Amino acid sequence: MKRKIYLNMQPREEALALFLSRFSGRKTGEETIDVRSSWGRITAAPVYARLSSPSFHFAAMDGLAVSADDTFTASDQTPLTLHIASGQAVMINTGHTMPEGKNAVIMIENVLLSDDGATAVIRAPVYPWQHVRKVGEDIVATELLFPTGHEIRPADVAALITGGCCTVSVRKRPRVCILPTGSELVPLGLAEIPAGKTIESNSAALAGLAEQSGADVMISPIIDDNFTAIEQQLKNSLADDNDIVLINAGSSAGSADYTVQVIEKLGEVLVHGVTIMPGKPTILGVINDKPVVGIPGYPVSAIIAMEQFVIPLLTKMQGKSLPPANMTQAVLARDLPSPAGIEEFRRMVVGKINETAVAVPLKKGAGAITTLTRANAMLRIDAQSEGEKAGSLVDIELLVPRHQMERTILCTGSHDLCLDLINDRLRSQDPAYTLASTHVGSFGGIMAIREGTCHLAGSHLLNPEDGTYNVSALRAHLNGQKIRLITLVHREQGFMIPSGNPKSIHSIHDLLRDDIRFINRQAGSGTRVLLDYELRRNDLDDDEIAGYEEEEYTHMAVAVAVLSGKVDTGLGIKSAAKALGLDFVPLTEERYDLIILEEVFESDMIQAILNLIATRSFKEAVEKMGGYSTRETGREVMLQM
C-alpha cells in the first residue's frame, strides 16, 4: 500500500476537545448488579430506600425505659422512685426494642437500684426520646439515597443494604480492546528470546490503566506488521461488544506503520499527531461510531497517550469526572531545556530538603520505561516555553501521596550497587523511606550538594597527587559548606571482560590494542578520573583507545555493553561484573563515600540510612555481592574544611 504521511500535529487540548466532542453524551449501558459488589460503580438511575432505618424504636443506651412524663419531678432535692415491678420502668439493653408506652431511656449509671431490683431512684428527669433511636431517624423508606451518576463508596454499600436495596442499577464497565502490533514482539514466557525480538509489555500497562479507570479489558494476540492482518483483527474487535479499540504501535509515519492507513480505510482519522512529547504520533479516529486510538509503541509515549486521551473518554462514558491533580511547588534541581511549540511531560523525583521540595528530572526518552517506575512526580512544560531553569519554582503534579514524597531521600552522584540494596531495605522498614538515586558522576554529586538539591551524594573522586579519595575535591568545591563524609564501602575497580577473557585483556596497556573496543564512563565520574589517572601514570595516550569518547552513566550499563558484545571491555566495579557473569581484571581498590548535608544529618531519614549500614546483615549482603570491603562502613571521615 502506498505510504501516506500524516502527523499534522494538533495541540493536546484541541485534539482532546475534538475527540471528546465526537462522543459527547456517549454513556455506557446500564446493568443491575448485586448491591454487595457495587463498590466503585456509577449509579445509572436514582436509588431510593425500600425500608426505614431504624425500622423500630430501640434503646441507644443500657438503662431504664420509661415514659418521660413520669420523670419530670426528679431532682437532687426531690429524688424520684420508679417502680420496676409494676412496669413503670423497664430494664433495657442497647439495641433492644422500646416497650409499648415508653419513649425515653435513663442511662444505667444515673440509676440507683434497690437490692431486690424492684425500684429505682433517679435524681434528674429525661426528655421524650432521650437515648432512643426512633423509626426512620437515619433513613426513611422511599427517601433518595443516591442520585444518578454517583460513584458508590464502601460506606455507601452499607447504606444501600441498610435501606433494603438488594440490587442497584449501574453503568456498565466500558469494554476496551487492545491490539498489540509489531513483528519484533514476542509474548512473555518464552524460554529464550530470539535475536532482534522484544517482549511485548505495553498492553499490560495500558490494560492496568484502563482497569484502574473502571473498564473491562481484552488483549488480542500480537499482530505482525501486516496491513491485512491488522485490518482483519480491527474489524473483529469492532464487531464485538467493545466500546473502545486501542491499536498499540504503528502509529507513526514509517514504512511499516499501518495504523493510520487502516483507520482511514475503515473510518475517519480525526487527529494524527499531537504537539506533546512523548506521545507525538498519537492517532484519534472513529470507525462504526466507535473510538479507535492509535497508541505509540514506545512505553512512555504509550502511557502518556493513554493518560491524556483514553482515560478522559473512559471517565466521561461512565458519567464520572477526573479527580483534580495533586499539585505542589518545587525547586528545579537542573536546567530543563524544551523545544518551543511542543508540550513536554517530564517524569521527576521530588523530595523535601528541610521545608523545600526539590525536583530532580529523570532521563528523557520515549522508551525509558524506568522513568515511569522511578518517578513520583510529573512536570508539564508548556508548549510556549523553551524550558525551565535550575533553581526556578515550578508547579508539579505528585504521582504518589504527599507523605511518600516527603519520605523520599534524594541521592545524586556516583553509581554503586549498594545504593539499590539500601533502598530495598529502607522500603521494608517502618516508617518506609525511598532512596531515589540519580547517576551523574561523583563531581555532579558534589555540585548537587553545593546547590542544596540533594540530601546526600555518592563519591569516589581520586586525588592523583596523593592517592586519597574525596577530601581534596570537597575542600576545593565545598569549602565553607557544612557537610559530613561517611564511608560506605571500599570496592574493587577493574576491567569487566567477557567470560573466559577471549581477547586476553590483562592490563590497562591492552586498551591501546587495535582489536580492543572500549567504553568509558562520563566526564566527572570517579571511574573516569581513575582511568585518566592510570593512563597518565603509565604514560598512555587516550587518543589511541578505540571507544574512549563513548560514555555510559552506570557500572551496570558498562557491564551490559560488554555482555552484549558491543565492546570488549570497560572499567567498573567487580560487583557489576559478577552480577552479569563477566570476568574481571582488578586495577585498584577505592573508597566510596556518602557526602551528607549537615543540615539534614540528624533527620530521621538520614539516621535510618546510617543505622542500616551499620548492621551486620547489611555488611554481609554487601560483601556477598563481591568486590567490596565493609571494614570502614559507617565510619566518619574527619574533614578540615
KAFEN-V157682 format. One line per field, one symbol per residue. ss: DSSP state (@ for helix, = for strand, . for the rest). phi: phi as a letter, one per 30 degrees, with the letter a starting at -180 (. if undefined). psi: psi as a letter, one per 40 degrees, with the letter a starting at -180 (. if undefined). A space follows every 10 residues. Layout:
# KAFEN-V157682
ss=???
phi=???
psi=???
This chain:
# KAFEN-V157682
ss=.........= .@@@@@@@@@ @@.......= ====@@@... .==...==.. ..=....==. ..====.@@@ @........= ===......= ==....=... ...====@@@ .==.....== ==........ .==.....=. ...===.... =..@@@@@@@ @@....==== =...====== =...==.... .......==. .@@@@@@@@@ @@...====. ..=...@@@@ @@@@@@@@@. ...=====.. ........@@ @@@@@@.=== ==.=.==... ..=====..= =====...@@ @@@@@@@@@@ @@@@@@@... ......==== ==...==... ..======== ===..===== =........@ @@@@..==== =.....==.. ..======.. .@@@@@.=== ===...@@@@ @@@@@@@... ...======. @@@@@@@@@@ @....====. .=......=. @@@@@@@... ..======== =======... .......@@@ @@.....=== =....@@@@@ @@@@@@@... .@@@...... ==..@@@@@@ @@@.....== ===@@@@@@. ..======== =======@@@ ...@@@@@@@ @@@..@@@@@ @@@@...==. .....==... .
phi=.ddbcchdhc dedddddddd ddceidbddc acbdddccei dcdcadccdd bdbdcadbdc bdlcdbceed cdddaddbec cccdddjdbb dbcejdddde icbabceddc bcdddcidbb cbbadbceid hbcdeidcbc eidddbddid ddcedddddd dediddbbdb ddddcccccd bkddcbddjd dbddeicbdd bedddddddd ddcjccbbcd ddcddbeddd ddddeddddd dccbccccii cdbddccced dddddcabcd bbjbdbbdje deccbbbhic dbcdcedded ddddddddbd dededddcic bdddddcbcb dddbdbdbdd ibdcccdbcc bcchccdbcc ddddkdcddd dddcdbabcc cdddcckbce jdcbdbcdcb eeddddcccd bbkddadddd dddedddcdb ddbccccccb iedddddddd dicadabcbb ddcddbidci edddddcbej ddbbccdcac bdcacdbeej hdchdbaddd ddddccccbc cdejdddddd eddddddchc cddccdjedd bbcbdddddd ddddidbcaa dadddddddc icdbcdcacb cccccbdedc eddedddddd dddddddddd dddddjicbc dbejddddcc d
psi=ihhhhbfehi iddddddddd ddfhehiiai ihihdefehe ihheiihihd iihieihihe iiahhihdde edehiddgih hihddeedih hiiheihhih eheihhhdee hhiideedih hieiiiiheh fhhiheddhh heihdhiieh hhiddddddd ddeehdiihi hihihhhhgh iheeiiiiei dhhiheihhh eddddddddd ddeeiihhhi ihhighdddd dddddddddi fidhhhhhif eafidehedd dddddebhhd hghigihied ehhhihhffi hhhhhidhdd dddddddddd dddddddefi ihiiigiiii hhdiigiihi ehhhhhiihh ihhbehhhhh iiiiheegdd ddddieihhh hideieaiih eihihihhei iddddefhhh hhbihidddd dddddddeih iiihhhhhhe iddddddddd efeidiihif hhhedeeihd ddddddefhe hhiihhhdih ihiahhiihe gdefheidde deidehhihi iiheiddddd dddddddefi hddehhedeh iieidddddd dddeedidii haidddddde fiihhidihi hhihhhhdee deiddddddd ddeeiddddd dddddheihf dehehhhhhg .
